[in-house]
């Protein structure tokens, strides 16, 4: 029975045992920023040096976190198992998969073969995680307090397969669009209902994760446009609703009463996705 609550997330301390998996969200944000700078260079004709520098930084951060988390897995396997089994924290393992997918786009200008290899690894990991998460939810007996915005991460991860995949991965892109769209819609409705009717407000430390609720629309926009190669009315609706949700949620997130902590990395990727979507919208999908 999934009786743990959202307030039972692992806490941070000096020990690698308490290294939270959600820190991989930092790689998502930095890699997303690199791709935004690359898109800006394409749109405005500026140098790609900033994009390359930020991209290298994202690779270094991922390497450091990967070594650290593998050390945690080796030294404290039960802690990793508990984190993965947690009804809230387990969803953050999707940040690893998304980070790998985004890094495949970061390295794309440097090596097409490496891009395909990294993308394939990220895609397989994403689909496996999506299977595990959906299977876990369908077991039932999930408490309303555990239905939080982090649930959207596996669905967004599947959509990121289509965002980062090329024409050579068309069928995988279509599989990802189907799975990611369905998961995002179902989980979004559940989260929205919980926030409206749940009775128990989100813990203050989890408020930055509200920004994840714009990600399905902006990442969905990027995935759809990457597959269709143009911006149509449906794509525009996705983009503008994501922008609308950003305006709705920003006042709830950016407040002095919300303490600073690792959870703030949750805002980096959704905002990077919004910026990348705006650039893609401005270029008509090219």
C-alpha positions in Angstrom: 0.0 0.0 0.0 1.3 3.4 -1.0 0.8 5.2 2.3 3.9 7.4 2.4 3.1 11.1 2.0 4.8 13.8 0.0 6.4 15.2 3.1 8.5 12.1 3.5 10.9 12.9 0.7 14.6 12.2 1.4 16.4 15.1 3.0 19.9 16.4 2.3 23.0 16.1 4.5 26.7 15.7 4.1 26.4 12.0 3.5 26.2 10.6 -0.1 23.5 8.3 1.4 21.2 11.4 1.4 22.0 12.6 -2.1 18.6 13.2 -3.7 18.0 11.9 -7.2 16.1 15.1 -8.0 19.4 16.9 -8.3 19.6 15.5 -11.8 17.0 18.2 -12.5 20.0 20.6 -12.5 21.3 18.8 -15.6 18.0 19.2 -17.3 17.9 22.9 -16.6 21.5 23.5 -17.7 21.2 21.4 -20.8 17.9 23.1 -21.7 19.6 26.5 -21.3 22.4 25.3 -23.7 19.7 24.3 -26.3 18.0 27.7 -25.8 21.2 29.5 -26.5 21.7 27.3 -29.6 18.2 28.2 -30.8 18.9 31.9 -30.1 22.0 31.7 -32.2 20.0 30.2 -35.0 17.2 32.8 -34.7 19.5 35.8 -34.4 22.6 34.7 -36.2 24.9 35.0 -33.1 27.8 32.9 -32.1 27.2 29.4 -30.6 30.1 29.7 -28.2 27.8 30.4 -25.2 25.7 27.4 -26.1 28.7 25.2 -26.4 30.1 26.4 -23.1 26.8 25.8 -21.2 26.5 22.4 -23.0 29.9 21.4 -21.7 28.9 22.5 -18.2 25.8 20.3 -18.4 27.9 17.3 -19.4 30.3 17.9 -16.5 27.5 18.3 -13.9 25.9 15.1 -15.2 29.2 13.2 -14.9 29.7 14.4 -11.3 26.2 13.6 -10.2 26.3 10.2 -12.0 29.5 9.2 -10.2 28.1 10.4 -6.9 24.8 8.6 -7.3 26.5 5.4 -8.4 28.6 5.7 -5.3 25.4 6.0 -3.2 24.0 2.9 -5.0 27.1 0.9 -4.3 27.4 1.9 -0.7 23.8 2.3 0.3 21.6 0.1 -2.1 18.7 0.1 0.4 18.6 3.9 0.4 18.4 3.9 -3.4 15.7 1.2 -3.4 13.7 3.2 -0.9 14.0 6.3 -3.0 12.9 4.5 -6.1 10.0 2.8 -4.3 8.8 6.1 -2.8 5.5 7.2 -4.5 6.8 10.8 -4.9 10.6 10.6 -5.0 10.5 7.6 -7.4 9.2 9.8 -10.2 12.4 11.9 -10.0 14.4 9.1 -11.5 12.8 10.4 -14.7 15.1 13.4 -14.3 18.1 11.1 -15.1 16.4 9.8 -18.3 15.4 13.3 -19.4 19.0 14.6 -18.7 20.4 11.8 -20.9 17.9 12.7 -23.7 18.8 16.4 -23.5 22.5 15.6 -23.5 22.0 13.7 -26.8 20.9 17.0 -28.3 23.8 18.9 -26.7 26.4 16.6 -28.3 24.5 16.4 -31.6 26.6 19.2 -33.4 29.8 17.4 -32.3 29.0 13.8 -33.2 25.9 12.4 -34.9 26.8 8.9 -34.0 27.2 9.8 -30.3 23.9 11.6 -30.4 22.1 8.5 -31.6 23.8 6.3 -29.0 23.0 8.6 -26.1 19.4 9.1 -27.4 18.9 5.4 -27.6 20.1 4.8 -24.1 17.9 7.6 -22.8 14.9 6.4 -24.8 15.0 2.9 -23.5 15.5 4.1 -19.9 12.5 6.5 -20.3 10.1 3.8 -21.6 11.1 1.4 -18.9 10.6 4.0 -16.2 7.2 4.9 -17.7 6.2 1.3 -17.6 7.2 1.0 -13.9 5.5 4.2 -12.9 2.2 3.4 -14.6 2.2 -0.1 -13.3 2.8 1.2 -9.8 -0.1 3.7 -10.0 -2.5 1.0 -11.4 -1.9 -1.1 -8.3 -4.3 1.3 -6.6 -4.5 2.6 -3.0 -2.5 5.7 -3.8 -3.1 8.4 -1.2 -4.2 11.8 -2.5 -1.3 13.6 -0.7 1.1 11.7 -3.0 -0.5 13.0 -6.2 1.9 15.8 -6.9 3.3 17.6 -9.9 6.4 15.3 -9.9 4.1 12.6 -11.3 4.3 14.4 -14.6 8.0 13.8 -15.0 7.7 10.2 -16.5 5.2 11.5 -19.1 7.3 14.6 -19.9 10.3 12.2 -20.2 8.5 10.2 -22.9 7.7 13.4 -24.8 11.4 14.4 -24.6 12.2 11.3 -26.7 10.3 12.9 -29.6 11.8 16.3 -28.8 15.4 15.1 -29.1 14.9 12.3 -31.7 15.6 12.8 -35.4 14.0 11.5 -38.6 16.0 8.3 -38.1 14.0 7.5 -34.9 10.5 8.2 -36.4 8.7 5.1 -35.0 10.3 5.6 -31.6 9.2 9.2 -31.7 5.6 8.2 -32.5 5.6 5.6 -29.6 6.9 8.3 -27.3 4.3 10.8 -28.4 1.5 8.3 -27.8 2.7 7.2 -24.4 3.9 10.6 -23.2 0.7 12.4 -24.3 -1.6 9.8 -22.6 0.4 9.8 -19.3 0.6 13.6 -19.2 -3.2 14.0 -19.8 -4.2 11.5 -17.2 -1.7 12.5 -14.6 -2.4 16.2 -15.2 -6.1 15.8 -14.5 -5.3 13.8 -11.3 -2.9 16.4 -10.1 -5.2 19.3 -11.0 -8.0 17.6 -9.1 -5.8 17.0 -6.1 -4.7 20.6 -5.9 -8.3 21.8 -6.1 -10.1 19.1 -4.0 -7.3 17.4 -2.1 -7.7 19.3 1.1 -4.0 18.9 2.0 -1.9 21.7 0.4 1.5 21.0 -1.0 4.3 21.4 1.6 6.0 24.7 1.2 9.3 23.1 0.1 7.5 21.4 -2.8 5.9 24.6 -4.2 8.6 25.1 -6.8 7.6 21.8 -8.4 4.3 23.4 -9.4 6.2 24.9 -12.3 6.5 21.3 -13.7 2.8 21.7 -14.7 3.8 23.9 -17.7 6.2 21.3 -19.0 3.7 18.9 -20.7 2.4 21.7 -22.9 5.8 23.3 -23.8 7.6 19.9 -24.2 4.5 18.6 -26.0 4.8 21.6 -28.4 8.5 20.9 -29.0 7.8 17.2 -29.6 4.9 17.8 -32.0 6.8 20.4 -34.0 9.9 18.3 -34.1 7.9 15.4 -35.6 5.8 17.5 -38.0 8.4 20.1 -38.8 6.0 23.0 -38.7 4.0 25.1 -36.3 0.2 24.7 -36.9 -2.9 25.7 -34.9 -2.7 22.7 -32.5 1.0 23.5 -31.8 0.1 27.1 -31.1 -2.6 26.1 -28.6 -0.1 23.9 -26.7 2.4 26.8 -26.6 0.0 29.4 -25.4 -1.7 27.3 -22.8 1.8 26.5 -21.3 2.5 30.2 -21.3 -0.8 30.8 -19.6 -0.1 28.3 -16.9 3.3 29.9 -16.3 1.6 33.2 -15.6 -0.9 31.5 -13.3 1.7 29.5 -11.3 4.6 32.0 -11.2 3.0 34.1 -8.3 2.6 31.0 -6.3 6.2 29.9 -6.8 8.3 33.0 -6.8 7.6 34.2 -3.2 9.8 35.1 -0.3 8.0 32.6 1.9 9.1 29.6 -0.3 12.5 28.5 1.2 15.4 28.0 -1.2 16.6 24.5 -1.6 17.3 21.7 -4.1 13.6 21.7 -5.0 14.2 25.0 -6.8 15.9 23.1 -9.6 12.4 21.9 -10.5 11.7 25.3 -12.1 14.8 25.3 -14.4 13.7 22.8 -17.0 10.1 23.9 -17.4 11.3 27.5 -17.9 14.0 26.3 -20.3 11.3 24.4 -22.2 9.2 27.5 -22.4 12.1 29.5 -23.8 13.0 26.8 -26.3 9.3 26.6 -27.3 9.1 30.4 -27.8 12.2 30.3 -30.0 10.9 27.4 -32.0 7.5 29.2 -32.3 9.3 32.3 -33.6 11.1 30.3 -36.3 8.0 28.5 -37.4 9.4 25.1 -36.4 12.5 25.3 -38.5 
